[in-house]
Amino acid sequence: MTQEKVKVLILGSGPAGYTAAIYASRAGLKPVLYQGGQPGGQLTITNDVENFPGYPEGINGPQMMMDLQKQAERFDADIRIGLATSVDFSGYPHKVVIDEKHEILADSVIISTGASAKWLGLPSEDEYNGRGVSACAVCDGFFYRGQDVVVVGAGDTACEEASYLSNICNKVYMLVRRDEMRASTIMQKRVENTANIEVLWNTETDEVLGDENGVTGVRVKNKVTGELKEIEATGFFVAIGHKPNTDIFADYINLDDAGYILTTPGTAKTNVEGVFASGDAQDKHYRQAVTAAGTGCMAALDAERFLAEKELS
């Protein structure tokens, strides 16, 4: 196995990872960034981004990630293809193995591995992803103003998504697989008291329907009666949760019950000295590109201070 020593190792390449690389490289820390299993992160499956500052006309998600990568490379960040497959944070420097064949000895590590949306697993869901199928109402809801949409889920996230969409869409259908929700009482009441949200109980998605232009409707199945029916809709929002990409850190980094990395409030610091976390790997509340970029900045600044203190001690 080959081995290499670096000052700052960044794992992940969404807005958090690339922002961390920009700040770390401008500070002269010569960061090495590995792009991970999904180079560019979740925005690479988002066609239009209209809520990131600095793009008055909006921007294509993959293009935005390419722009961030080029900006980091402009300051000599070393951007590489590769996936962290194991870590050892028991000693110092920290050890990270890439693709099971290359070991990095890092003075500091910034984790920006993100989180992956949970999907239903339907082929049609994948076919229309980015063309009517979404896992983020706040990100994509604007494109469905005045239209009918469907939200799948029964937890607080689904209720929040449905409530948000109800303010901009004509009608919101909420598909709940059982005869009750698992959302908090206050969120359920918010849904119940919203006139243009219709909850379909004991209902699951049979198929997402569409054409060359995108989603046109959803075929649903009543689990009690077996009845199939079609709902006309142009948007299909899956709100059944996200899974943070943090499994390989579990033996060393403190995680919450859902697997999100716990950081010291107001910082990007983890429980391991010299290891920092940013983006959706540690943020289960906002999950926006702009907040991810902000925490990437925090992580790079925290890493810079940590390294400076190490050299002075």
HUQUIMO-V759735 format. One record per residue. N is the residue number from 1. RES is the residue in one letter. PHI is phi in degrees with one decimal (NA if undefined). OMEGA is omega in degrees with one decimal (NA if undefined). Layout:
n:N res:RES phi:PHI omega:OMEGA
n:N res:RES phi:PHI omega:OMEGA
This chain:
n:1 res:M phi:NA omega:178.3
n:2 res:T phi:-74.4 omega:-176.9
n:3 res:Q phi:-139.2 omega:-177.3
n:4 res:E phi:-149.8 omega:178.5
n:5 res:K phi:-111.8 omega:178.2
n:6 res:V phi:-136.8 omega:177.2
n:7 res:K phi:-80.5 omega:-177.2
n:8 res:V phi:-129.9 omega:176.1
n:9 res:L phi:-112.1 omega:-179.9
n:10 res:I phi:-112.7 omega:-179.2
n:11 res:L phi:-109.4 omega:179.5
n:12 res:G phi:114.9 omega:-169.0
n:13 res:S phi:-133.6 omega:172.1
n:14 res:G phi:-81.5 omega:179.0
n:15 res:P phi:-56.6 omega:180.0
n:16 res:A phi:-67.4 omega:-177.9
n:17 res:G phi:-63.1 omega:-179.1
n:18 res:Y phi:-67.4 omega:177.4
n:19 res:T phi:-65.0 omega:176.2
n:20 res:A phi:-59.2 omega:180.0
n:21 res:A phi:-65.7 omega:178.7
n:22 res:I phi:-61.0 omega:-177.9
n:23 res:Y phi:-67.9 omega:-178.0
n:24 res:A phi:-66.9 omega:-179.3
n:25 res:S phi:-71.2 omega:177.1
n:26 res:R phi:-66.8 omega:177.8
n:27 res:A phi:-85.0 omega:177.8
n:28 res:G phi:77.7 omega:-176.0
n:29 res:L phi:-91.7 omega:177.1
n:30 res:K phi:48.6 omega:-177.3
n:31 res:P phi:-68.0 omega:171.3
n:32 res:V phi:-110.4 omega:-179.2
n:33 res:L phi:-117.2 omega:172.6
n:34 res:Y phi:-102.4 omega:-169.8
n:35 res:Q phi:-73.1 omega:177.2
n:36 res:G phi:82.5 omega:-174.3
n:37 res:G phi:-72.5 omega:178.5
n:38 res:Q phi:-132.5 omega:-178.3
n:39 res:P phi:-52.9 omega:-178.0
n:40 res:G phi:92.7 omega:177.4
n:41 res:G phi:73.0 omega:-173.3
n:42 res:Q phi:-66.1 omega:-179.8
n:43 res:L phi:-68.1 omega:178.2
n:44 res:T phi:-72.0 omega:175.2
n:45 res:I phi:-110.1 omega:176.2
n:46 res:T phi:-112.9 omega:-176.6
n:47 res:N phi:-66.8 omega:-173.7
n:48 res:D phi:-125.8 omega:175.0
n:49 res:V phi:-116.2 omega:-176.3
n:50 res:E phi:-118.4 omega:-176.6
n:51 res:N phi:-117.1 omega:176.1
n:52 res:F phi:-98.6 omega:-177.2
n:53 res:P phi:-56.5 omega:175.6
n:54 res:G phi:99.5 omega:178.2
n:55 res:Y phi:-122.0 omega:-174.6
n:56 res:P phi:-60.3 omega:179.1
n:57 res:E phi:-100.5 omega:-175.4
n:58 res:G phi:81.2 omega:-178.7
n:59 res:I phi:-152.9 omega:173.3
n:60 res:N phi:-67.7 omega:-175.7
n:61 res:G phi:-54.2 omega:178.4
n:62 res:P phi:-59.2 omega:179.2
n:63 res:Q phi:-65.1 omega:178.5
n:64 res:M phi:-60.4 omega:179.6
n:65 res:M phi:-67.7 omega:176.0
n:66 res:M phi:-65.1 omega:178.3
n:67 res:D phi:-63.6 omega:179.1
n:68 res:L phi:-64.4 omega:178.7
n:69 res:Q phi:-63.6 omega:179.6
n:70 res:K phi:-62.1 omega:179.2
n:71 res:Q phi:-65.0 omega:177.4
n:72 res:A phi:-64.9 omega:-179.4
n:73 res:E phi:-67.5 omega:177.6
n:74 res:R phi:-59.3 omega:179.5
n:75 res:F phi:-99.5 omega:173.7
n:76 res:D phi:72.9 omega:169.4
n:77 res:A phi:-67.0 omega:-178.5
n:78 res:D phi:-93.6 omega:-176.6
n:79 res:I phi:-95.3 omega:-175.6
n:80 res:R phi:-129.6 omega:171.5
n:81 res:I phi:-83.5 omega:179.5
n:82 res:G phi:160.2 omega:-176.2
n:83 res:L phi:-126.4 omega:174.9
n:84 res:A phi:-70.2 omega:-176.8
n:85 res:T phi:-107.5 omega:174.8
n:86 res:S phi:-162.1 omega:178.3
n:87 res:V phi:-137.8 omega:172.7
n:88 res:D phi:-139.2 omega:-179.4
n:89 res:F phi:-103.3 omega:-176.8
n:90 res:S phi:-79.0 omega:-179.8
n:91 res:G phi:-131.2 omega:179.5
n:92 res:Y phi:-140.5 omega:1.2
n:93 res:P phi:-68.9 omega:-178.6
n:94 res:H phi:-74.3 omega:-178.4
n:95 res:K phi:-112.3 omega:177.5
n:96 res:V phi:-134.7 omega:178.7
n:97 res:V phi:-100.6 omega:-179.9
n:98 res:I phi:-104.6 omega:177.3
n:99 res:D phi:51.8 omega:176.1
n:100 res:E phi:62.7 omega:-175.5
n:101 res:K phi:-141.1 omega:-177.3
n:102 res:H phi:-132.1 omega:-177.5
n:103 res:E phi:-98.4 omega:176.2
n:104 res:I phi:-104.2 omega:170.3
n:105 res:L phi:-100.4 omega:-171.7
n:106 res:A phi:-117.1 omega:175.0
n:107 res:D phi:-69.1 omega:176.1
n:108 res:S phi:-147.6 omega:-179.4
n:109 res:V phi:-129.3 omega:174.1
n:110 res:I phi:-112.8 omega:-180.0
n:111 res:I phi:-89.8 omega:178.6
n:112 res:S phi:-134.8 omega:-172.6
n:113 res:T phi:-80.3 omega:172.5
n:114 res:G phi:72.3 omega:177.8
n:115 res:A phi:-138.7 omega:-179.6
n:116 res:S phi:-108.0 omega:177.0
n:117 res:A phi:-65.9 omega:173.5
n:118 res:K phi:-84.3 omega:-178.1
n:119 res:W phi:-118.2 omega:-179.7
n:120 res:L phi:-77.1 omega:179.7
n:121 res:G phi:93.8 omega:178.7
n:122 res:L phi:-84.3 omega:176.8
n:123 res:P phi:-57.5 omega:-179.0
n:124 res:S phi:-67.8 omega:176.9
n:125 res:E phi:-63.0 omega:178.3
n:126 res:D phi:-69.5 omega:-178.2
n:127 res:E phi:-60.4 omega:-175.5
n:128 res:Y phi:-103.4 omega:177.2
n:129 res:N phi:-62.0 omega:-176.6
n:130 res:G phi:87.0 omega:177.5
n:131 res:R phi:-127.1 omega:-179.6
n:132 res:G phi:124.3 omega:176.7
n:133 res:V phi:-99.2 omega:-176.0
n:134 res:S phi:-147.2 omega:173.8
n:135 res:A phi:-117.4 omega:-178.3
n:136 res:C phi:-149.7 omega:-179.7
n:137 res:A phi:-67.4 omega:-179.6
n:138 res:V phi:-63.8 omega:180.0
n:139 res:C phi:-71.0 omega:-167.1
n:140 res:D phi:-116.5 omega:-175.4
n:141 res:G phi:-58.1 omega:-177.4
n:142 res:F phi:-53.9 omega:-175.6
n:143 res:F phi:-71.6 omega:-176.7
n:144 res:Y phi:-118.6 omega:178.9
n:145 res:R phi:-56.2 omega:177.1
n:146 res:G phi:74.1 omega:-177.3
n:147 res:Q phi:-110.5 omega:177.4
n:148 res:D phi:-96.8 omega:-177.2
n:149 res:V phi:-136.2 omega:179.8
n:150 res:V phi:-123.8 omega:174.7
n:151 res:V phi:-119.5 omega:178.0
n:152 res:V phi:-107.5 omega:178.1
n:153 res:G phi:145.6 omega:-176.5
n:154 res:A phi:-138.3 omega:180.0
n:155 res:G phi:-101.5 omega:179.8
n:156 res:D phi:-59.8 omega:-179.6
n:157 res:T phi:-60.5 omega:179.7
n:158 res:A phi:-62.6 omega:178.9
n:159 res:C phi:-65.0 omega:178.1
n:160 res:E phi:-64.3 omega:179.3
n:161 res:E phi:-63.5 omega:-179.8
n:162 res:A phi:-63.0 omega:179.8
n:163 res:S phi:-64.3 omega:178.5
n:164 res:Y phi:-61.7 omega:-178.1
n:165 res:L phi:-67.0 omega:-179.0
n:166 res:S phi:-62.2 omega:-179.9
n:167 res:N phi:-79.1 omega:-176.2
n:168 res:I phi:-124.6 omega:-177.9
n:169 res:C phi:-104.6 omega:178.7
n:170 res:N phi:-69.9 omega:-177.2
n:171 res:K phi:-145.6 omega:177.3
n:172 res:V phi:-122.2 omega:173.7
n:173 res:Y phi:-96.3 omega:-179.8
n:174 res:M phi:-114.0 omega:-177.5
n:175 res:L phi:-95.3 omega:-179.8
n:176 res:V phi:-118.8 omega:-172.7
n:177 res:R phi:-69.3 omega:-178.7
n:178 res:R phi:-112.2 omega:179.0
n:179 res:D phi:-95.5 omega:176.5
n:180 res:E phi:-153.8 omega:176.8
n:181 res:M phi:-98.4 omega:173.0
n:182 res:R phi:-103.4 omega:179.3
n:183 res:A phi:-68.8 omega:177.1
n:184 res:S phi:-64.2 omega:-177.2
n:185 res:T phi:-57.2 omega:-177.8
n:186 res:I phi:-64.7 omega:178.7
n:187 res:M phi:-71.8 omega:176.9
n:188 res:Q phi:-62.9 omega:-179.6
n:189 res:K phi:-65.5 omega:177.9
n:190 res:R phi:-61.7 omega:177.8
n:191 res:V phi:-66.2 omega:-178.9
n:192 res:E phi:-60.5 omega:-176.2
n:193 res:N phi:-92.1 omega:178.7
n:194 res:T phi:-102.7 omega:-169.9
n:195 res:A phi:-61.4 omega:-174.0
n:196 res:N phi:-96.1 omega:170.5
n:197 res:I phi:-105.6 omega:176.8
n:198 res:E phi:-115.2 omega:179.8
n:199 res:V phi:-91.0 omega:176.3
n:200 res:L phi:-105.7 omega:-176.2
n:201 res:W phi:-78.5 omega:177.7
n:202 res:N phi:50.6 omega:-172.8
n:203 res:T phi:-126.3 omega:176.9
n:204 res:E phi:-128.0 omega:-179.0
n:205 res:T phi:-78.2 omega:175.1
n:206 res:D phi:-92.0 omega:-179.2
n:207 res:E phi:-165.2 omega:169.7
n:208 res:V phi:-89.6 omega:-176.4
n:209 res:L phi:-102.8 omega:179.3
n:210 res:G phi:-174.7 omega:176.9
n:211 res:D phi:-139.2 omega:-176.2
n:212 res:E phi:-64.2 omega:-179.1
n:213 res:N phi:-91.5 omega:179.8
n:214 res:G phi:127.0 omega:-175.4
n:215 res:V phi:-68.4 omega:176.1
n:216 res:T phi:-119.2 omega:-179.1
n:217 res:G phi:176.3 omega:-179.4
n:218 res:V phi:-138.6 omega:173.3
n:219 res:R phi:-93.8 omega:-176.0
n:220 res:V phi:-118.1 omega:-178.7
n:221 res:K phi:-127.1 omega:174.0
n:222 res:N phi:-79.1 omega:-174.2
n:223 res:K phi:-71.0 omega:-179.7
n:224 res:V phi:-86.8 omega:-175.8
n:225 res:T phi:-94.9 omega:-176.1
n:226 res:G phi:79.7 omega:-176.9
n:227 res:E phi:-67.8 omega:174.8
n:228 res:L phi:-103.8 omega:173.2
n:229 res:K phi:-149.8 omega:-178.2
n:230 res:E phi:-108.0 omega:177.6
n:231 res:I phi:-113.8 omega:176.2
n:232 res:E phi:-77.0 omega:-179.3
n:233 res:A phi:-162.1 omega:178.8
n:234 res:T phi:-107.2 omega:178.7
n:235 res:G phi:-130.1 omega:-179.0
n:236 res:F phi:-131.8 omega:-174.2
n:237 res:F phi:-107.9 omega:179.4
n:238 res:V phi:-93.9 omega:-175.9
n:239 res:A phi:-127.4 omega:-179.0
n:240 res:I phi:-110.0 omega:173.0
n:241 res:G phi:110.2 omega:176.6
n:242 res:H phi:-126.6 omega:175.3
n:243 res:K phi:-120.4 omega:178.6
n:244 res:P phi:-66.8 omega:-178.4
n:245 res:N phi:-87.0 omega:-172.0
n:246 res:T phi:-129.0 omega:-173.0
n:247 res:D phi:-55.3 omega:-174.2
n:248 res:I phi:-71.8 omega:-179.3
n:249 res:F phi:-98.1 omega:-169.1
n:250 res:A phi:-59.2 omega:-178.1
n:251 res:D phi:-75.3 omega:-174.2
n:252 res:Y phi:-126.5 omega:-174.1
n:253 res:I phi:-100.3 omega:176.7
n:254 res:N phi:-71.2 omega:179.7
n:255 res:L phi:-118.9 omega:173.5
n:256 res:D phi:-84.3 omega:-175.1
n:257 res:D phi:-61.6 omega:-179.0
n:258 res:A phi:-93.9 omega:178.2
n:259 res:G phi:96.8 omega:177.8
n:260 res:Y phi:-78.7 omega:-178.6
n:261 res:I phi:-71.0 omega:177.5
n:262 res:L phi:-88.9 omega:178.5
n:263 res:T phi:-119.0 omega:175.6
n:264 res:T phi:-64.8 omega:-177.1
n:265 res:P phi:-50.2 omega:179.6
n:266 res:G phi:83.4 omega:179.9
n:267 res:T phi:-139.3 omega:173.2
n:268 res:A phi:-106.4 omega:-175.8
n:269 res:K phi:-74.8 omega:172.3
n:270 res:T phi:-98.5 omega:177.8
n:271 res:N phi:-73.4 omega:178.8
n:272 res:V phi:-101.0 omega:-179.3
n:273 res:E phi:-60.1 omega:178.4
n:274 res:G phi:88.8 omega:176.4
n:275 res:V phi:-116.3 omega:-175.1
n:276 res:F phi:-123.9 omega:-177.3
n:277 res:A phi:-131.3 omega:-178.9
n:278 res:S phi:-147.4 omega:176.7
n:279 res:G phi:72.3 omega:-172.7
n:280 res:D phi:-69.0 omega:176.5
n:281 res:A phi:-66.3 omega:-179.6
n:282 res:Q phi:-126.7 omega:-176.8
n:283 res:D phi:-122.5 omega:178.8
n:284 res:K phi:-100.8 omega:-176.0
n:285 res:H phi:-97.4 omega:-172.2
n:286 res:Y phi:-99.2 omega:176.1
n:287 res:R phi:53.4 omega:178.0
n:288 res:Q phi:-113.4 omega:-179.4
n:289 res:A phi:-60.1 omega:-176.0
n:290 res:V phi:-70.5 omega:177.3
n:291 res:T phi:-72.1 omega:176.3
n:292 res:A phi:-62.2 omega:178.3
n:293 res:A phi:-60.9 omega:179.1
n:294 res:G phi:-61.6 omega:179.7
n:295 res:T phi:-72.3 omega:173.6
n:296 res:G phi:-64.5 omega:174.6
n:297 res:C phi:-61.1 omega:179.4
n:298 res:M phi:-57.6 omega:-177.5
n:299 res:A phi:-62.4 omega:-179.7
n:300 res:A phi:-66.1 omega:179.2
n:301 res:L phi:-66.9 omega:176.8
n:302 res:D phi:-63.7 omega:178.9
n:303 res:A phi:-65.6 omega:179.2
n:304 res:E phi:-60.9 omega:179.4
n:305 res:R phi:-64.8 omega:179.6
n:306 res:F phi:-60.6 omega:-178.3
n:307 res:L phi:-67.1 omega:179.1
n:308 res:A phi:-64.9 omega:178.9
n:309 res:E phi:-65.7 omega:177.5
n:310 res:K phi:-61.8 omega:-177.3
n:311 res:E phi:-70.8 omega:-178.9
n:312 res:L phi:-79.9 omega:-175.6
n:313 res:S phi:-79.3 omega:NA
